[in-house]
């Protein structure tokens, strides 16, 4: 590694760290201004506000703003170098533009690894504490509003509820069907099912069971029965943000379980998994674009380059949100949804690189 490599890496990382500290500090101030009334009203302890909420607020928002400030940092300090004729001097000394990119990509690699570790291992643990704090002192209790709930709790076993009340852990018009090679062999129907917190089992009330063996049927009725199901009240109490509380291995297990149960929202979890891979990779694309845009000395100076960078950054963000909605509300593959913005902006980055002065 040569002196110029160390110089660029130092410039890149120091500019990024300074800018991310600045924006996170600003985000904390704005967030505190918005939520101060909730903290006072719910009597949130100061220790919990600082250590449970804001300390765990930092890694989540650092990763959220990372791609934007990588782009801006590259454009800012590279424009400064171009304005001081440093880029011209480096290329004139025999260093190719391609060789000049090496320290940029080394820095991008460091930040990509940091983003991957944050997304899959650090942020999920931090979010467990932060989101629990939000649910206690800001959002309040979650109420399930789903109707006609269908779940496969194990191979060949399906349950149905017309409605589940998350406040008292009670479901109405419950049924459970068992199949053997797609042939119905048993069906239980009841008016009510409730979770007993003392014995950690479900209580089924006013039930009616049909056991089918070919042409022979057996009918069983009863007023109350305790049973164990591969189902918990927490399965009905999730928020959309709960997937951000899962580490890499937890998320994979959750996806497998939701696919087994046939849940309709599994696409959001698969999308989250692919975004955690695609997001770190975007650091290389944005770095390539940033250097290509800002390496030429312009009359508009740094301000013009930063303006172009912000426009492209928000375009990337807009495309990422748009493709996510196509997955959540449409039929777009979660993998395609996560990678389309990277593919599109990689093509733009290659084009900008080819027309950059060399």
C-alpha positions in Angstrom: 0.0 0.0 0.0 1.5 3.3 -1.1 1.3 6.7 0.5 -1.4 7.9 -1.9 -3.5 4.8 -1.0 -3.2 5.6 2.7 -4.0 9.2 2.0 -7.2 8.4 0.1 -8.4 5.8 2.6 -7.8 8.2 5.5 -9.7 10.9 3.7 -12.6 8.6 2.8 -13.1 7.0 6.2 -12.5 10.2 8.2 -15.0 12.2 6.0 -17.6 9.4 6.3 -17.2 9.1 10.1 -17.4 12.8 10.6 -20.5 13.1 8.4 -22.3 10.1 10.0 -21.6 11.4 13.5 -23.1 14.7 12.5 -26.2 13.3 11.0 -26.8 10.8 13.9 -26.4 13.6 16.4 -29.0 15.7 14.4 -31.3 12.6 14.2 -31.2 12.1 17.9 -32.0 15.8 18.6 -35.0 15.7 16.2 -36.2 12.3 17.5 -36.0 13.6 21.1 -37.9 16.7 20.2 -40.7 14.6 18.7 -40.9 12.0 21.5 -40.2 14.1 24.6 -44.0 14.4 25.4 -44.3 10.6 25.2 -41.4 10.1 27.5 -42.9 12.5 30.1 -46.5 11.2 29.7 -45.4 7.5 30.1 -42.9 8.4 32.8 -40.0 6.6 30.9 -36.9 6.4 33.2 -34.0 8.5 32.1 -31.6 5.5 32.2 -33.9 3.5 29.9 -34.2 6.5 27.5 -30.4 6.8 27.2 -29.2 3.2 27.4 -32.2 1.2 26.1 -33.4 3.6 23.4 -30.8 6.1 22.2 -27.8 3.8 22.6 -29.5 1.2 20.4 -30.8 4.0 18.2 -27.3 4.7 16.9 -26.4 1.4 15.1 -29.8 1.2 13.4 -29.7 4.7 12.0 -26.0 4.5 11.2 -26.7 1.6 8.9 -29.8 3.3 7.5 -27.9 6.5 6.5 -24.7 4.7 5.6 -25.2 4.4 1.8 -26.2 8.1 1.5 -23.2 9.4 3.4 -20.7 7.0 1.7 -21.8 8.6 -1.6 -21.7 12.2 -0.2 -18.3 11.6 1.5 -16.7 10.3 -1.7 -18.0 13.2 -3.7 -17.1 15.8 -1.1 -13.4 14.9 -0.6 -12.8 13.8 -4.2 -14.2 17.1 -5.4 -11.8 18.8 -3.0 -8.9 16.8 -4.4 -10.0 17.6 -8.0 -10.4 21.3 -7.1 -6.8 21.4 -5.7 -5.6 19.6 -8.9 -4.5 16.6 -6.8 -6.3 14.2 -9.2 -4.6 15.7 -12.2 -1.2 15.4 -10.4 -1.8 11.8 -9.5 -2.8 10.8 -13.0 0.0 12.8 -14.6 2.5 10.9 -12.4 1.6 7.7 -14.2 -1.1 6.3 -11.9 -4.0 5.1 -14.0 -7.6 6.0 -13.2 -8.3 2.3 -12.6 -5.3 2.1 -10.1 -6.7 5.3 -8.4 -9.9 3.4 -7.6 -8.1 0.7 -5.5 -8.0 2.7 -2.2 -11.6 3.8 -2.7 -12.7 0.1 -3.1 -10.6 -0.9 -0.1 -12.5 1.7 2.0 -15.8 0.6 0.5 -15.0 -3.0 1.4 -14.4 -2.1 5.0 -17.7 -0.2 5.1 -19.5 -3.1 3.3 -18.3 -5.6 5.9 -19.3 -3.1 8.7 -22.8 -2.8 7.2 -23.2 -6.6 6.8 -22.1 -7.2 10.4 -24.4 -4.4 11.7 -27.4 -5.7 9.7 -27.2 -9.3 10.6 -25.7 -9.5 14.0 -25.5 -6.2 15.9 -28.7 -4.3 14.9 -31.1 -7.2 15.6 -29.9 -7.4 19.2 -30.0 -3.6 19.6 -33.5 -3.5 18.0 -34.8 -6.0 20.5 -34.1 -3.6 23.3 -35.0 -0.4 21.3 -38.3 -1.7 19.9 -39.4 -3.2 23.3 -38.8 0.3 24.7 -40.9 1.9 21.9 -43.7 -0.7 22.5 -43.7 0.2 26.2 -43.4 3.9 26.2 -44.3 5.2 22.7 -46.5 2.9 20.6 -48.4 1.0 23.2 -50.0 -2.5 23.0 -50.3 -4.2 19.6 -53.8 -5.2 18.6 -54.2 -7.9 15.9 -56.8 -6.9 13.3 -56.4 -9.9 11.0 -59.5 -11.9 9.9 -59.8 -15.4 8.6 -56.4 -16.5 9.7 -55.0 -19.7 8.1 -51.8 -21.3 9.2 -50.0 -24.7 8.6 -48.4 -25.5 12.0 -46.7 -28.7 10.8 -46.8 -30.8 7.6 -50.4 -31.8 6.9 -51.9 -29.9 9.9 -53.8 -26.7 9.3 -55.5 -24.3 11.7 -58.1 -21.6 11.1 -59.4 -18.8 13.2 -61.9 -16.2 12.3 -60.3 -13.7 14.6 -57.6 -13.6 17.3 -57.7 -11.0 20.1 -54.2 -10.1 21.2 -55.3 -8.4 24.4 -56.7 -11.6 26.0 -55.1 -14.2 23.8 -58.4 -15.5 22.7 -59.4 -16.8 19.2 -62.9 -17.3 17.8 -64.4 -20.0 15.5 -61.3 -22.2 15.6 -60.7 -25.3 13.6 -57.8 -27.7 13.0 -57.6 -30.2 10.1 -55.2 -33.1 9.7 -54.4 -34.6 6.3 -52.6 -37.8 5.3 -51.5 -37.7 1.6 -54.0 -34.9 1.0 -56.9 -36.9 2.5 -58.7 -35.4 5.5 -58.4 -37.8 8.5 -59.5 -35.5 11.3 -61.2 -32.2 11.9 -61.7 -30.3 15.1 -64.1 -27.4 15.3 -64.8 -25.1 18.3 -66.3 -21.8 19.2 -63.3 -20.5 21.1 -59.7 -21.2 21.8 -57.7 -19.4 24.6 -54.1 -19.5 25.7 -53.7 -20.4 29.4 -50.6 -18.5 30.7 -50.3 -20.7 33.8 -50.0 -24.1 32.2 -48.7 -22.8 28.8 -51.3 -24.6 26.8 -54.3 -23.8 24.7 -57.8 -24.4 26.1 -60.4 -25.4 23.5 -64.0 -24.8 24.4 -67.2 -26.4 23.0 -65.3 -28.6 20.6 -66.5 -31.1 18.0 -64.1 -33.7 16.5 -64.6 -35.8 13.4 -62.1 -38.7 13.0 -62.3 -40.2 9.5 -61.0 -43.7 8.6 -62.2 -44.5 5.1 -66.0 -44.8 5.3 -65.9 -44.9 9.1 -66.4 -41.7 11.1 -66.1 -41.2 14.8 -67.6 -38.1 16.5 -66.3 -36.7 19.8 -67.8 -33.8 21.6 -66.7 -31.9 24.7 -66.9 -28.7 26.7 -63.2 -28.0 27.3 -59.9 -29.6 26.4 -56.2 -28.6 27.0 -53.9 -29.2 24.1 -50.4 -28.4 22.9 -50.0 -26.9 19.4 -47.0 -25.7 17.5 -48.5 -22.2 17.9 -48.0 -19.4 20.4 -49.9 -16.1 21.0 -46.8 -14.3 19.9 -47.3 -15.6 16.4 -50.3 -13.3 16.2 -48.7 -10.3 17.8 -45.9 -9.4 15.4 -45.4 -6.0 13.9 -43.7 -5.3 10.6 -40.7 -4.1 12.5 -40.2 -7.4 14.3 -38.2 -8.8 11.4 -35.5 -6.3 12.2 -35.1 -7.9 15.6 -34.0 -11.2 14.0 -30.3 -12.0 13.5 -29.2 -13.9 10.4 -29.9 -17.4 11.7 -33.2 -16.4 13.4 -34.4 -14.8 10.2 -33.7 -18.0 8.2 -35.5 -20.1 10.8 -38.5 -17.7 10.8 -38.7 -17.8 7.0 -38.7 -21.6 7.0 -41.4 -21.7 9.6 -43.6 -19.1 7.8 -43.3 -21.0 4.5 -44.3 -24.2 6.3 -47.4 -22.4 7.8 -48.2 -20.8 4.4 -48.3 -17.3 5.8 -48.9 -14.5 3.3 -46.4 -12.1 4.7 -43.4 -14.4 4.3 -42.3 -12.2 1.3 -41.4 -9.3 3.6 -39.1 -11.5 5.6 -37.4 -12.9 2.4 -37.0 -9.4 1.2 -35.4 -8.4 4.5 -32.9 -11.2 4.1 -31.9 -10.2 0.5 -31.7 -6.5 1.4 -29.2 -7.3 4.1 -27.0 -8.8 1.3 -27.7 -6.2 -1.3 -27.3 -3.1 0.9 -23.6 -3.7 1.8 -22.9 -4.4 -1.9 -24.3 -0.9 -2.8 -21.2 0.7 -1.1 -19.1 -0.4 -4.1 -21.6 0.9 -6.7 -22.0 4.3 -4.9 -18.2 4.6 -4.5 -17.7 4.0 -8.2 -20.4 6.6 -9.1 -19.0 9.1 -6.6 -15.4 9.0 -7.9 -16.6 9.1 -11.5 -18.7 12.2 -10.9 -16.3 14.2 -8.8 -12.9 13.4 -10.2 -13.2 16.1 -12.9 -12.6 19.8 -11.9 -15.8 21.7 -12.5 -16.7 25.4 -12.4 -19.6 24.6 -10.0 -17.0 23.1 -7.6 -17.9 20.8 -4.7 -21.5 22.2 -4.3 -22.5 21.1 -7.8 -21.1 17.6 -7.3 -22.8 17.2 -3.9 -26.0 18.3 -5.5 -25.7 15.6 -8.2 -24.8 13.1 -5.5 -27.9 13.9 -3.5 -30.1 13.6 -6.5 -28.7 10.2 -7.4 -28.8 9.0 -3.7 -32.5 9.9 -3.4 -33.2 8.3 -6.7 -31.5 5.1 -5.4 -33.6 5.3 -2.2 -36.8 5.9 -4.2 -36.2 2.9 -6.4 -35.4 0.7 -3.4 -38.7 1.7 -1.7 -40.6 1.3 -5.0 -39.4 -2.2 -5.7 -40.0 -3.2 -2.1 -43.7 -2.2 -2.5 -43.9 -4.4 -5.6 -42.9 -7.3 -3.5 -45.1 -6.5 -0.5 -48.2 -5.6 -2.4 -47.5 -7.4 -5.7 -45.8 -10.5 -7.0 -42.3 -9.3 -7.6 -39.6 -11.8 -6.4 -38.0 -10.5 -3.1 -34.5 -11.3 -4.5 -35.2 -9.2 -7.6 -36.7 -6.4 -5.5 -33.6 -6.2 -3.4 -31.1 -6.3 -6.3 -32.9 -4.3 -9.0 -31.6 -0.9 -7.6 -28.1 -2.2 -7.5 -28.3 -3.6 -11.0 -29.7 -0.3 -12.4 -27.2 1.9 -10.6 -24.3 -0.5 -11.4 -25.0 0.2 -15.1 -25.1 3.9 -14.4 -21.9 3.7 -12.4 -20.1 1.8 -15.2 -21.3 4.4 -17.7 -20.1 7.3 -15.5 -16.7 5.5 -15.1 -16.3 5.1 -18.8 -16.9 8.8 -19.5 -14.8 10.0 -16.5 -11.5 11.8 -17.4 -8.6 9.4 -17.3 
